[in-house]
């Protein structure tokens, strides 16, 4: 298996567990240049909040969009938007990415901003 297939296999296992819980989830995706985060409803049909390094207000505050500082900023923004939408508890869906670096920074920032997971 190549790198992408391995990641997708990890993501499938994780998402099946979250689906059984029926919990609202904080889903992330990262590329080499950007990081994206969405808070998705328990049934998976509605996006309640989102933030990414492609948004003008976040991009303006950053020097680079592909580092830990950028991931931290996205984590803060998505947590603020989720809390404004009435969501305080989420399940963290890391989309098969390993929990270190930018993924960990985003999760820690979201926790500090008030999301519980």
N, C-alpha and C positions, 0 to 999 in steps of 0.2 A: 504494500500500500504506500501511496505517496503521502506527503505532508498534509494536503488538504483532506484526503479521505480519512486519515487518522483523526484529524480535528473534527470532522463531521460525525464520525462515529462516537467520539466523546460527547459532542453536543446532543446527539440523539438520546443517549443514555440519560443525560442530565435533564433534558426537556421532558422525557417521559415521566421522570420522578416528580417534576414540578407540576405536570399536568394532572397527575394523580392527586396532588394536594389541592389543586384548583386555586392556587395562590396567584396574586398579582406578581408579575416578575419584572425585574430590572434586567433587560437584555442589552448586551454590548456587542459591538463589532469594531474591529480595528483593521486598518490597512497600514501600509508603510508610511503614509503621509497624514492620516486622520484617525480620529476615534469617535465613535457614535454611541449614544446610549438612549434607550427608550424604556418607558414604564408601560407595560402592556397589561390589560385587564385579565382576570382569571380565565375567562372563556376564550381569550386570544383574538377577539374581534376588534378591540378598540385600543388605540394608543392614547394613553392618558397624559403623558409628558414626554418630551424628547429634548436632547441637546447634542451638539456635535461641534467639532472644531471648524466646520465649514460655515457656521453661522457668523454673521458679520460682527455682532457684539462680543462674541467670545474670541474670534480671530483677532480683533483689534487689540485685545488685552494681552495677546501672546506674541512672543518673538518667533517661536517655532510651533508648529501644530503637531509634531510627531514625537513629543517627549513626555516625561512624567509630569512636568508642570502643566502641560496642556490637558492631560488626563485628569489631573486634580481639579482643574477649572471646570471641566465638563461634568465631573462628579458633583461638584457644588451646585452647578446650574440645574442639573436634572433633579437633584434632591429638592431644591427650592421649588421647582415647578410641580413636582409630585406632591409635595406638602400643600401647595396652593390648590391642587386638584383634590385634596382630601385623602391622599394615600400616605400612610406612615409605615406600613409593614410590606415588605416585598421579599420575593425569593430571588437570589442573584443567579442569573443565567449568563455564564461567561462564554457561551457559544463555542465551547470546546477549546478555548484558549487557556493556556496554563496560567495559574494564579500567581503571577509575579510581574514585576515591572509596571507597565502602564495599566494593566488590568487591576492589579493590587492597589495602585495609587487612586484609580477611579473609585473603587469600592470603599477604600478608607475615607476619601473625601465625602462620599455620599453618606457614610455612617456619621461622620463628624457634623454634617449639615442637618442631621435629624432622621434619616431613614433607618429603619431597623430591619436587619436580615442576618 
